[in-house]
Amino acid sequence: MTTQIRYQRADYVDELNIDGESVVLLQSRAIRLGGLGPVILAVLGSAKLTVTEIVSAVTEQLGGAPADGSAEAVVESAIAALVDESLLIKVEN
């Protein structure tokens, strides 16, 4: 059986979304997000999604792939940053 890595949102105290930016309140700090961060959090909702599923949802929501590079590379970079900030959790199943 192959292990598939999925991502899900971490538990937050609160989240505020205004004009395409978010402020996420964790137990010990607040994090301000712009760019793809709020979009990725929104497409995840309460789901556990693979990178491919996240890329597809983000691309669909934003209307296409970026002109200056691979959508997958850009989204993977944003996912890694969200994991580093403890806003996403990597789940293997």
C-alpha positions in Angstrom: 0.0 0.0 0.0 1.4 3.4 -0.9 1.5 6.1 1.6 -0.1 9.3 0.4 0.8 12.6 2.1 -2.1 14.9 2.7 -2.3 18.3 4.4 -4.9 19.7 6.8 -5.3 22.9 8.7 -4.0 23.1 12.2 -6.2 24.1 15.1 -6.3 27.9 15.5 -7.7 30.1 18.3 -9.2 32.4 15.6 -8.8 33.6 12.1 -9.7 37.0 10.5 -9.9 37.4 6.7 -10.0 40.9 5.1 -9.3 41.9 1.5 -7.4 38.7 0.6 -5.2 38.7 3.7 -5.6 36.7 6.9 -4.4 37.0 10.4 -4.4 33.6 12.2 -4.2 33.5 16.0 -2.4 30.5 17.5 -2.0 29.9 21.2 1.2 31.8 21.4 1.3 34.2 18.5 -0.5 35.8 15.6 0.5 35.3 12.0 -0.3 37.6 9.1 -0.8 35.9 5.7 -1.0 37.2 2.2 -0.5 35.7 -1.3 -1.4 32.1 -1.6 -1.6 31.4 2.2 -5.2 32.5 2.7 -6.3 30.8 -0.6 -4.7 27.5 0.5 -6.3 27.7 3.9 -9.7 28.4 2.3 -9.5 25.5 -0.2 -8.5 23.1 2.6 -11.4 24.0 4.9 -11.8 20.9 7.1 -10.5 18.5 4.4 -7.3 16.6 4.1 -5.9 17.1 0.6 -2.9 16.1 -1.4 -0.6 18.6 -3.0 -2.2 17.7 -6.4 -5.7 18.4 -5.0 -4.6 21.7 -3.4 -2.9 22.8 -6.7 -6.0 22.0 -8.7 -8.3 23.9 -6.3 -6.0 26.9 -6.0 -5.6 27.1 -9.8 -9.3 26.8 -10.3 -10.0 29.5 -7.7 -7.4 31.9 -9.1 -8.3 31.3 -12.7 -5.2 29.5 -14.0 -1.5 28.8 -13.5 1.0 31.6 -12.9 2.7 33.0 -16.0 6.2 32.9 -14.4 6.4 29.2 -13.3 4.8 26.0 -12.4 1.6 26.2 -10.3 2.7 23.1 -8.5 6.1 24.5 -7.5 4.6 27.8 -6.3 1.9 26.0 -4.3 4.3 23.5 -2.8 6.5 26.4 -1.7 3.5 28.1 0.0 2.5 24.8 1.6 6.0 24.3 3.0 5.9 27.9 4.5 2.5 27.2 6.1 3.8 23.9 7.6 6.8 25.8 8.9 4.5 28.3 10.6 2.5 25.5 12.2 -0.6 26.5 10.2 -0.8 23.2 8.2 -0.2 19.6 9.4 1.3 16.9 7.2 -0.8 13.7 7.5 0.3 10.4 6.1 -2.4 7.8 5.2 
